[in-house]
Amino acid sequence: MVDTDKLIVWEVKFGQASVNSSPRITEEDEKYGAVFPHEARMRNLTYATELFVDIALSKKELDRHEYEVD
């Protein structure tokens, strides 16, 4: 741990979120195929898809003396 005169604050902003239009599985021959709820139940698979989110991460360094926490 480094003691500095700066207070470091990380800010995470979540932007637009989207999901893949149709769930898919990877077959044994490394090929992708669409999967539907009935087939997933019969094959004991999870009916799920990918979620994509735009994330912006920023780092702010503030003067520690201005933000004293007791």
Backbone as CSV, one residue per row, in Angstrom:
resi,resn,N_x,N_y,N_z,CA_x,CA_y,CA_z,C_x,C_y,C_z
1,MET,0.843,-1.174,0.000,0.000,0.000,0.000,0.886,1.234,0.000
2,VAL,0.557,2.174,-0.839,1.330,3.405,-0.967,0.518,4.548,-0.379
3,ASP,1.130,5.307,0.527,0.454,6.458,1.120,0.785,7.690,0.300
4,THR,-0.232,8.298,-0.290,-0.023,9.478,-1.123,-0.919,10.611,-0.654
5,ASP,-0.726,11.777,-1.200,-1.565,12.932,-0.894,-2.776,12.996,-1.807
6,LYS,-2.955,11.996,-2.636,-4.068,11.972,-3.579,-5.085,10.905,-3.175
7,LEU,-6.331,11.226,-3.385,-7.419,10.285,-3.184,-7.832,9.797,-4.570
8,ILE,-7.737,8.509,-4.800,-8.038,7.952,-6.123,-9.474,7.441,-6.131
9,VAL,-10.239,7.910,-7.104,-11.637,7.526,-7.255,-11.818,6.931,-8.649
10,TRP,-12.373,5.732,-8.702,-12.671,5.078,-9.975,-14.145,5.264,-10.274
11,GLU,-14.453,5.666,-11.490,-15.829,5.860,-11.918,-16.118,4.895,-13.068
12,VAL,-17.176,4.110,-12.909,-17.582,3.152,-13.934,-18.944,3.585,-14.466
13,LYS,-19.021,3.797,-15.774,-20.289,4.168,-16.405,-20.690,3.055,-17.366
14,PHE,-21.927,2.618,-17.239,-22.470,1.592,-18.114,-23.313,2.268,-19.183
15,GLY,-23.021,1.963,-20.426,-23.734,2.570,-21.546,-24.803,1.647,-22.081
16,GLN,-24.901,1.619,-23.387,-25.935,0.833,-24.059,-25.709,-0.656,-23.835
17,ALA,-26.776,-1.366,-23.543,-26.730,-2.814,-23.357,-27.531,-3.486,-24.464
18,SER,-27.056,-4.636,-24.927,-27.783,-5.396,-25.940,-27.512,-6.881,-25.729
19,VAL,-28.397,-7.698,-26.251,-28.248,-9.144,-26.160,-28.179,-9.732,-27.560
20,ASN,-27.559,-10.880,-27.669,-27.506,-11.593,-28.935,-28.929,-11.987,-29.314
21,SER,-29.269,-11.862,-30.585,-30.655,-12.087,-31.016,-31.152,-13.506,-30.786
22,SER,-30.272,-14.493,-30.856,-30.723,-15.868,-30.623,-29.635,-16.658,-29.904
23,PRO,-30.025,-17.405,-28.873,-29.041,-18.242,-28.183,-28.435,-19.264,-29.135
24,ARG,-27.184,-19.593,-28.907,-26.510,-20.567,-29.771,-25.624,-21.469,-28.923
25,ILE,-25.310,-22.614,-29.481,-24.437,-23.566,-28.803,-23.281,-23.905,-29.725
26,THR,-22.207,-24.362,-29.119,-21.061,-24.840,-29.888,-21.140,-26.356,-29.916
27,GLU,-21.241,-26.908,-31.096,-21.322,-28.367,-31.253,-19.931,-28.985,-31.091
28,GLU,-19.877,-30.293,-31.086,-18.607,-31.000,-30.917,-17.619,-30.715,-32.044
29,ASP,-18.114,-30.391,-33.234,-17.218,-30.112,-34.363,-16.831,-28.626,-34.423
30,GLU,-16.986,-27.897,-33.300,-16.611,-26.481,-33.164,-17.473,-25.527,-34.004
31,LYS,-18.597,-25.985,-34.495,-19.510,-25.124,-35.250,-20.615,-24.619,-34.324
32,TYR,-21.095,-23.405,-34.619,-22.187,-22.822,-33.840,-23.519,-23.192,-34.458
33,GLY,-24.502,-23.389,-33.613,-25.851,-23.656,-34.086,-26.862,-22.987,-33.179
34,ALA,-27.973,-22.563,-33.760,-29.031,-21.945,-32.959,-29.683,-23.010,-32.086
35,VAL,-30.116,-22.598,-30.915,-30.804,-23.514,-30.018,-32.122,-22.856,-29.594
36,PHE,-33.161,-23.666,-29.485,-34.482,-23.194,-29.100,-34.848,-23.800,-27.742
37,PRO,-35.790,-23.208,-27.022,-36.080,-23.666,-25.655,-36.365,-25.164,-25.540
38,HIS,-37.161,-25.706,-26.447,-37.501,-27.131,-26.371,-36.254,-28.006,-26.528
39,GLU,-35.412,-27.679,-27.496,-34.175,-28.446,-27.701,-33.257,-28.324,-26.494
40,ALA,-33.160,-27.149,-25.912,-32.317,-26.956,-24.731,-32.794,-27.828,-23.574
41,ARG,-34.103,-27.899,-23.364,-34.636,-28.760,-22.293,-34.320,-30.225,-22.561
42,MET,-34.501,-30.674,-23.806,-34.261,-32.077,-24.141,-32.791,-32.464,-23.997
43,ARG,-31.887,-31.511,-24.278,-30.450,-31.792,-24.215,-29.829,-31.384,-22.879
44,ASN,-30.685,-30.970,-21.915,-30.241,-30.552,-20.596,-29.228,-29.405,-20.689
45,LEU,-29.556,-28.419,-21.524,-28.704,-27.249,-21.718,-29.359,-26.017,-21.111
46,THR,-28.557,-25.024,-20.845,-29.073,-23.743,-20.380,-29.472,-22.919,-21.596
47,TYR,-30.668,-22.377,-21.563,-31.138,-21.511,-22.646,-30.709,-20.097,-22.293
48,ALA,-29.535,-19.707,-22.756,-28.961,-18.405,-22.407,-28.282,-17.809,-23.629
49,THR,-27.985,-16.534,-23.551,-27.299,-15.848,-24.637,-26.344,-14.815,-24.052
50,GLU,-25.558,-14.195,-24.923,-24.579,-13.215,-24.471,-25.231,-11.860,-24.217
51,LEU,-24.676,-11.147,-23.258,-25.084,-9.788,-22.954,-23.886,-8.889,-23.214
52,PHE,-24.070,-7.844,-24.020,-23.003,-6.917,-24.351,-23.323,-5.552,-23.749
53,VAL,-22.347,-4.942,-23.087,-22.538,-3.642,-22.449,-21.327,-2.761,-22.748
54,ASP,-21.583,-1.507,-23.115,-20.506,-0.542,-23.286,-20.128,-0.018,-21.900
55,ILE,-18.846,-0.116,-21.558,-18.369,0.306,-20.242,-17.280,1.348,-20.417
56,ALA,-17.412,2.448,-19.665,-16.388,3.495,-19.661,-15.812,3.574,-18.247
57,LEU,-14.516,3.443,-18.128,-13.824,3.468,-16.839,-12.938,4.694,-16.792
58,SER,-13.057,5.471,-15.723,-12.203,6.647,-15.587,-11.637,6.707,-14.178
59,LYS,-10.442,7.248,-14.089,-9.723,7.369,-12.820,-9.539,8.843,-12.517
60,LYS,-9.937,9.243,-11.310,-9.781,10.636,-10.899,-8.890,10.680,-9.663
61,GLU,-7.962,11.602,-9.660,-7.112,11.804,-8.495,-7.488,13.130,-7.857
62,LEU,-7.994,13.086,-6.627,-8.419,14.268,-5.909,-7.440,14.560,-4.783
63,ASP,-7.359,15.800,-4.374,-6.485,16.180,-3.272,-7.081,15.637,-1.978
64,ARG,-6.352,14.777,-1.299,-6.835,14.110,-0.090,-7.180,15.113,1.013
65,HIS,-6.454,16.197,1.123,-6.669,17.181,2.192,-8.004,17.905,2.052
66,GLU,-8.535,17.990,0.854,-9.831,18.632,0.640,-10.991,17.694,0.991
67,TYR,-10.728,16.391,1.022,-11.776,15.405,1.267,-11.425,14.536,2.457
68,GLU,-11.146,15.138,3.578,-10.814,14.388,4.789,-12.043,13.616,5.267
69,VAL,-11.854,12.335,5.551,-12.934,11.491,6.047,-12.608,11.117,7.478
70,ASP,-13.545,11.407,8.404,-13.308,11.105,9.827,-13.879,9.763,10.198
